[in-house]
Amino acid sequence: MTRRATLSTAEMRRAAVVDAAIEEFARAGYHGTPIADVATRAGISPAYVFKLFPGKIALFVAALDRCFELVEQALAAAAATSAGHAPEEILYRMGGAYADLIADNKLLMLQVHAQSVAEVPEIADAMRRGLARVTELAKARSGAEDEQVQRFIAFGQLCHLITTLDIDDHQGTWAEILSAGIRHPNRPGTRHQN
């Protein structure tokens, strides 16, 4: 019975460390985040973080895996409430769920930072694995054609660009062209696209 409680505590701490890693890596990126910052946020020692994860790459990959798990959950929930609708409508609702999910920017920035260090093979693999799962989920749950799913993923990446660069706050035809019809998080000083 004691062993089961210990495993439960270790798993809870592991989840807390992954949540802390999402926060810290989203804020400062892979290279700018020491393990000590993650440990401090999680309320444990750096040594314990290394007991749970063999190194910084493994911790970043765990954070990225959790990010994509949350994305999948949001998309699946949106698809479940859209049963019986046309594929375009299901993808539209999934897009809205994604925009809502990344409104606080943590998951968005974690993905952006992951792309910036894709030369690390394990991180590139995690990004591909997550993108594969999201693409397959969008295809399976919406019943959409491949082109529609490709556009859905492409619009998600454009949403990232609009949000990270605050394109809504800029005047000009170029900004209007990029942001026209794209839903993305409503941040202070921006207008929400529906």
N, C-alpha and C positions, 0 to 999 in steps of 0.2 A: 504494500500500500504506500509506503514511503517513496519507493522508486517511481510510482505513477505520479505522485505529487511533484517530485523533482522534475520529471519530464514535462509536466504541465507548466511548471514555473520556467523551465528553460525555453519552452516553446513560446510562452508569453513574452519572455525577455527578447527572444529572437524577433518576434513580431514588433516589439517596441523599438528595437534597434533598426529594423527595416523602415519603420515609420520615421524615425529620427534621420535615417540616411536619406530618405526622400526629401525631407525638409532641407537638410544641409547641402546635399548635392544639387538640389534645385536652386539654392541660393548662390553657391560659390563654384559649382561645377566639379568635375572629377579632380582636376589638378589642384584646384584651390581649396579643397576640403580635406583637412587632416582627420584621421580616425578619431583623434582626441575630441574634435568638435562633435562628431556623431555620438561618441560615448557620453559627453557632457549633456547633450540634448536628451539622450535616453536615460540619464541618471545612473550610469554604471561606469566601471573603469574601462580604459582602453584595453587592458589585458583581457577583460571578459568579452569585449567585442571580438578580439582575436581568437578567443576560445570558441565563439560561435561561428566566425567566418575566418577562413585561412589567410585572407588578405583584403586589401582595398578593392581589388578588381571583383572578387567574389561578393563583397558587400554591395558594390555598385550594381552588379548584375542582379542580385536579389532585390534591390530597390526597383530596378527597371522591370523585372518580372512582376513585381507587385503592382507597378504602375499599369502594365498591360492587363493584368488581372482585373483591376478596377475599371479600365476602359471596356473590357469585355462584359463585365457585369452591367455597366451603364447601357451599353448597346443592346445587350440581350433583354434587359428590362424594357427598353423602348420598343424593341421588336415584339415582345410579348403583348404589349398593350396595343399593338398595331395589327394583330392577326386579322386576316381577311382583307386587308387593304392592298392596293397596288404596290408593286415593288418600289416605285418612286416615292410613294408616301411613307413606306416603311424606312427607306434610307433617309428621307427628310427628317423623320422623327428620331432616328438614330443620330443624325447629325446634331439635332437640337440637344439630345441627351449628352453628347460629347461636349458641345459648347458649354452646357451647364457644368459638366464635370471639371473642365479646365478653367472655370471662372476664377479660382483662387491662384492660378498660375503654377502651382507646385508640379503637377504632373506634366504640364506643358513644358516648363523649363527643364525638367529632368530629361525629357525626350530631346529637347534642343541640345542640351549639354552632351547627351549620349551621342548624338550625331557628330558633335565636334570632336569626339575622341573615338570615332569608329575605326581608327587604325589599330586599336587594341582588339585583337581577334575575339576575345570573349564578349566584349561589349557589342561589337558588330553582330556576332551570333545572336546575342540577346535581342538586339533591335530587329533583326530579320525574323527571329522566332515570334516576337510580339506582333510584328506587322503581318506575318503569315496568319497568326491566329485571328487578328482583327479582320483581315481581308476574307478569310474563310468564313468567319462568323457573319459578316455583312452579306456575303454571297448566299450562304445557306439560309439565313433567317429572312432575307428579303425576297429571295427568288429572282433577283435582278440579273440582267445580262452582264457579261464581263465588262463591257464598256461603261455601264452605269456604276459598277462597283469601283472601277478604276477612277472614274470622275469623283466618286464619293471620297476615296482615299486622297486624291489630288486636292480636293477642296479642303480636306482636313489639314493638309500641309500648308495650303494657302492661308487658312485660318491661323495657323501658327505664325506665319510671316506677318500677317496683318496685326496680330496681337503683340508679338514681341517688338515690333518696330513702331507701334502706335500710329499706324498708317491713317487711322480715322482722324487723328489730330492734324493731318497735313492737307493742305489745299492743293488742288491741281487735278488735271484730267487723269494723270497716272494713278493717283490715289483712288479716284472714283472708279477707274477701270478695274483695279485690283480688288477693291472691296465690294463692288456691286453684287448684291444678292448673296454674299457669304455671311453665314451666321458665325458669330464668334462671341467670346465672353464680353459682357457689358462691364467695362471697367470705368472708374471715375474719369470723366472727361471724354468718354466715347459714347457713341450711339450703338444700340444693339441692332444687329441685322437679323431679320426674321424671314 
